[in-house]
Amino acid sequence: MKLVDAIQQYQSIIYEVELGDNLVRLQARKDLSKLSTFLTKELGSDALRRIMKEAQCQAHNHKRSTSS
């Protein structure tokens, strides 16, 4: 798996979960665990935490902009 693809997939799942999408597939949730492990090994936990926070912020900003 390419690192860029893993980051994008990880961010996409985090984004959907933060938007409150309860229909996020079970498989996506399993993938999140695998992606977390892979990305932590490749980038370290601090970098992964920043990637996660970025996706969460984007989702929160999206929610705010659509609720106005």
PyMOL commands that set and color helices and strands:
alter all, ss='L'
color gray80, all
select helices_A, chain A and resi 3-18+26-43+45-67
alter helices_A, ss='H'
color red, helices_A
deselect
rebuild
show_as cartoon
